[in-house]
């Protein structure tokens, strides 16, 4: 029996910004912070304490849906909390219990053993790299090898206990983590991902690249490929006690799994609202990369549903270790109509493929000079692309005169538009309209603002982040890390490159 997904009303506690206050436990209090929302304490969330490994007591929480049928094999998700949190905190800060109710899966939320922090592989070098962090946080890098990691032993023992307690489908065991829990999940994948059908991490990253790459930038991995979902919220940031460049660690976290899973093809991209998703097909296993516009560190409240519906729901790992995708609840496919451009690049992303243009896109300023005594004010910046390529995208008839300095397009709907070098004006069916900036001439090609072209002429969405623009036929907000990914694609940097 399946039940419908339902959000229960809660009591907001907007005046209390204490981190995960204990009074939330067992209550209907909800906390809201830029998308990192909580739900009322789930009815049916069960707490357990037991000695499972190394002779010490551990704690975990189980959520078993009412529709659970002991006669049927049931998928299992292990959801790992963030640093300084708890298993019950992970349960209320995610929607995994709602997925469990709808699709009859069992979700287990373990507690990290020491200081509410998952133990990660580390060395004195790792600790030295984070010497400014508080002592209790530095202790989470306390296990030089997997054999010395109590939390790994606890998770393996807990997994065996859960399999003995419920009718678990061993082909459908998944792990998901947030922040420190995401880092633990990545560690688990590196060594033991071969027992998982899929894994997902939110807001965490690879901090010490040398623990995941050798000196030739080949991935260090003993478990082999595993289907991976990586979420990097745009405003995620790094903890103040860690001096790491997130733009590098996030990029190399993505590139690590691209290499391990054999994801060498250009991904399909879908940007819906604030969700920026890249779907990679791998020779060995697939990968999904999600960047969430304007979202801070943590689990997005709908992330469990996204991960399950787009990814986990269709994945199986057979007894021989092979990975099967039987078709997820929601199909992973790129936007049907989408084009992306990056300043300085002669390639465009169109129909989920890289396409050559006759000249590179240019980031152009609309400037004010007059009355400023020689000074300059920038009134706008726009990505200008060749009209010859826009004619291809929009199936327009293209003609040019005067060595390409004057261009006319006949659109499919019958409109005729004429552009000229240096003019902000264009003639549309014998009337004049001003564009965002003047048409510019580069290498025999006349270029205009793609933002104006898409919005004004076709009422499309054109979203810009720095020097990258994404055009599509629905509401989409390009985010920081997706812009970086698109930039890499268009500049052919989708691979491991030496660091400075």
N, C-alpha and C positions, 0 to 999 in steps of 0.2 A: 504494500500500500504506500502510495506517495501522497504527501500533503503539499498544500500551496505554501509559497514563501510569504511570510508575514512579518512586518516590522511592528514591534510593540512600543507603545508610547512610554516615555520615561520622564523623570523630573530633572530638568537642567540644573546644574550647579555652577552657574557662570561666575559666581563670586569667589570660588575656590580654585586656585590654580596650582595647588600642591600636586606633585607628580604621583599619579595613581594612588590617591588617598585610600586607606584601608576601609573607610566607611562605605565605599562603593560596593565592596564584596557582599553579595547576597541582597543588594538593594535594587531599586529602580532608578537610581541616580545615573544620569548620562553626562559625559564630558564632551565638549566640542572645541576643536582647535584646527582651523583651516583644513577640514576634510578628514582629520584624524579623530573621527567620532566614535563614541562607544554606544553600546546598546544596554538596556536593562539586563541585570545578571540573568543568564539563561536558566529557565526552569529545566531541571533535569541534569544540570552540570554536576557531576559527582567528583568528590575529592578523595584521593587515596594516599596513604603513607605506607611504605614498606621497604625493607632491606632487600635490594635486588642485586647490588654489586659492591664489592670491596668492603662488605660488612658494615656499611653505613646506610642510614635511612634516607630515602628520596621521596619526593612528592610529585604527584601528577593529577590531572583532571581528565575525565572521560565524558564525552557527549555521545549518547546512543539515541538515535531518533525513535519515536514511538513506532514507526513502521518497520523497525528492524525485524527480520525474519531469520531465526537461527538455522533454518533449513536452506537458506540461500547464501552463497558467498557474497561478502560485503566489502567494498573498497575501504581502505584506511588512509587517513591523512594524519601525519604527525606535524603539529603546528608549534613552532619554536618561538618563544617570546623574545622581545628586545631586551637590551641591557637594563638592569635595575627594575625589570618588570617581573611578572609571575605568569604561570600557566593560566590562571583565571583572568588575569589582565589581558592576555592574548585572546582569550575567548570573547571578552566583551568588546575589544578593540577591532575585531574582525567580524565578518559575516559568515564564518565557517559553520556555525551552528544552524544558520538558516539554509545553507546549502545541504547540510546533513538532513534537515527535515524534509526538504523538497526531493532530494535524490537518494535518500536512504544510504548515507555513508556514515562511518564512525570516525569521529575526530578526537584525537588525544592531544592534550596540551601539557607537556612536561614542564617541571620547574628545573632551572639550572641549580646545581648543588651548592655552589659557593658564591655568596655575595650577590645572588640573583644575576650572575654573569656566566655565560657559557664559556667553558675552557677551550681555548684555541691553541693550535700548535704555535710554539714560540721558542725563542732562544734568547740569550743575553743580548744578541744584536737587535732582536725584535724589541725587547724591553728598552734598550738604549735609544732606539728610534722614537719611543714614546716616553722618554724619561720624565717629561713634565706632567704626565697624567697622574692622578691620585693613586696611591699605593694599591687600594682595593681594586682599581680598574687594571692596573699593571699586572695584577695577579691572574687576570684572565688569559694572559699569554704565558701560561705556566707549564704546558705539556710539550716537551720537545718532540715526543713521538706519540702516535695513536695509542700505543700500548700503555702509556703513562697517563692517559686522559680518562678520568673517572666518568665524565659526562658521556663519552662515547660508549663506555662499558654499560652505563646505566641505560642508554637508549637501546642498545642491543638486547639487554635483559628485559626491558619493558616491552619491546617488540615481541619477544617470545611469550611473555605473559599475556599480552593482548591476543596473540594468535591462539593461545590455549584457552582463552576465556570466551572468544567470539569466533564465528565462522568467517574468518578473514580471507578475502580473495588475494592470494599471494602474488598474483600477476598484477595487482592494482594497489600497490603500497606507495605512498607519496610523502614527500617532506616539503614543508614550507616554513620560512622563517622571516623575521623582521629585524633589521639592524644587526645587533650582536647575534641574534638568532639566525639571520641571513648568513652571516659570516660562518657560524657553526654549520649551517646547512651546506655551504660551499665546501667546507672542510670535509664533511661527511661524503659529499658527492665525489670529492677528489680521491678518497680512499675506498669508499663503500657504495658508490653510486650504482654499482652493478646489481644491487638488490632492489633498487627503486625503479618504478615505471616512469617517474618524473619528479622534478624538484623545482622549487620556486623561491626566490629571495626578494625582499623589498627593503630598500634603503641601506643595504649593506654593501660591502665591496671588498675586493682584495686589497689589503693594506701593504703587506710586504710582497712585492712582485717577485722577489727572488725565491720565495717559497712555492711559487706557482710556475715559474719559468726558469730554465737553465740559462747559462751564459750565451747560448745561441738563440735565445728566445723561443725555445721549443717547450710546450707545456709539460709540466711535471704532473703526472697523473697515473695512478695505478689501477683505477677502477674501470677506465674506458668511458665510452660515450654514455650520456644520459640526457633525455629531453629536459631542457632547462628554460625557465621563464625568469628574466631579469627585469626588475622594476627599479628605476632610478628617478624618484620625484625631482622635479626641476629645482625646487628650493631645498633640497635634501641637506646639503652642507655636510661638513665633517665636524666631529666634536672639537671643542675649543682646545682640548689637551692633545690633539693629534695634528702635527704639521704635515699633512699629506695634501697633494694637489688632486682634488676630486675629479677634475676633468681628465687627468691621466689615469687614476685608479679605476674610474668608471669605464673609460674606453678599454683599458686592458682587461677588465673583468669580462666585458663583452667579447673582446677578441680571443680571450682564453677559451671560451666555450665554442666560438666559431671554429677554432683550430681543433679542439678535442672532438667535436661533433661533425667536422667536415662540412661546415656551412660556408661554401665558397661562392655560391651564386648570389646575385643581387636579390635582396629581400623584397617581398611585397610590403607596401606601406599603407596603413590605414590610420587616418587622423579623424577622430570623431569627437567633437567638442574639445575637451582638454586631454583626452586619452590619445597619446601618440604611440602607435604600435608598429613594430617591424617584424614580419613573419619570415623566418629563415627556414628553408628546406636544407637538411643536412644529408650527406652521404651515409652517415651513421646514426644521427639523431637530429631532430629539429630543435629550434630555439626561437623564443619570442622575447623581444626587447620592448619594454614599455616605459615611456617617459610621460609623467603627468604634469601638465602645465599648471603653474602657480600652486603646487602642492608641497607642503613641508615634509620633513622626515617622519616616517612611520608607515603603517599600513593604510592605504586608502580604504574606506569602509566597504566599497564594492569590489575590492581587489580579489577577495576569495571567490566571488562569483565569476569575475573575469577569468581568473586562472582556471577554475573548474570548467566553465562553459567553453572557453576557447581551446583548452589544452588538456588538462588532466582527464576530462570525461571520456576522451577517446583513446587514451594510451594504455598499453598492456606491455609487460615484460614477460615473455614466455620462459618456460623452465630452462631452455637452452641458452637463455640470455639475450635472444633477439628482441627487438623493440617493434611493436606493432601499433599502428594508428588506425583504429576502426572507424574514425570519423567523430569529431567532437560535436558537442551540442550546438555550438556556434562555429560556422566555417571560418577558417583562417584565410582571408583573402584581402588583397589590397583594394584601395578605392578604385572604383570603375573608371572614374574620370579624375585624374590628378597629374599635375606637372610641377616639378620643382627645379629651381635654378639657384646657383651659387655664384656670387660675384667673382670674376676672374677665371671662371671655368668655361671652356668651350663645349662642355657636355650638359645635357639636361636629363632629368628623370621624367619619363613620359610613358604611361601605360605600364608601369612597374618594370621599365627597362631603361638602360642608359642610351641616350641618343646624341649623336654629334650635331653641333650647330656650326654655322659657317664662321662665327666669331664668338668670342667669349662674352658672357654676361658682364655688365658693368654696373657698379654701384655709383649712382650719380646724385649730386647735390643740387637742389633747387635753392639758389643763393640770392641774397639781396645785397647790393653794393651801394646804390645811389643814396646820397645824403649821409653816408657814413664816413666821409672824408678818407676814402681809400680802404675802409674796413669792410668786413663781410659778416653777414648773418646767414646761417643755413636754415632755410624754412622747411626743408624736407629732404629725405634721402630715399631713393627708389632704385630698384633693380631693373635695368634696361636690357632687353634681349632683342635679337634680330627679328625683324618683321617676317623674314623668310621662314623662320621656324614657327612663329605664331600662325602663319598661314597654313603650315602643315598640321599643327595641332587642331586648328579650328576649321580645317577643310575649306579654306578661302582661296580664291584665284588671286595670284600674286603677279603684279607687273611693276617694272621699275624704269625710270628714265634718268638721264643726266648722271650716268655712272653709279646708279643706285641711290643718289641723294634725294630723289623723289620717288615715293612708292605708293601704289594704289592697291587696295584689297577689295575684292568683290566677295562679300560674305554670302553664306548659303541662304540667308533670309532675304537677299536682294539688296541690302545696303551696300553702298560704295563709299570707301573712306580713303582719303589721300593725305599723305604725310610728307614733310619736307625737312631736310637738315636744318637744325638750329631753331625751328619754330615750335613753340608750345601749342600752337593751334593746329587742328586738323579739320579737313572738310568732310562732313558727313552728309551725303545726299544734298550737296549744294547749300549747306549751312555750316557755320563755324562753331567748333567747340574747343575749349582749352583743356589740355591734358595736365597731369600733375607736374611734368617738367618737359623741357624741350626735347625733340628728337635729336639723337646724336649719331654721328657717322663714324664707323670703325671698320677698317679693312674691307671697304667696299660694301658694307652692310649698314642699313639704317635701323637703329634700335630705339625702342620706346619703352616706357614704364610698363612692365607686365602687370603691376598692381592696377594701374588705371585701365589698361586694356581689358583685363578680366572683369573688373568690377563694373565699369561704366558700360561697356559694350555687351556683356553677357550676364551681368548680375551674379557673378560667381564670388566665392570667398577666396581672398588672397591674404594669407597670413604670413607675417615677416618676423624673423628673429635674426638680428644683426645683418649679415650679408646673405641670408638664405630666404627664399620666398617659396611658399607652397600654395598652389592654386587647386581648388577642387569645387565640386558642385553642391557642397553642403557646409554647414558650420564646422570650422576646424580652427584650432589655435595651436600653431607651431610652437614647440617648446625647445628649451635650450639643448638638451642632449639629442633630441631627434634632429635638430638643425646640424649638430656636430656629426651625426651619423650620415645624414644626406651629403654634407660637405665631403666626408670621407669617400662616399660612393662616387661622387662626381669627380673627385680628384684622384680616383683609383688608389685610395689609401686603405682599402678594406683588407688589411693584413697586418702582421706584426712588423713594426719598424723600430729601429734603435732609438732609445731615449737619449736626450742630451746629457 
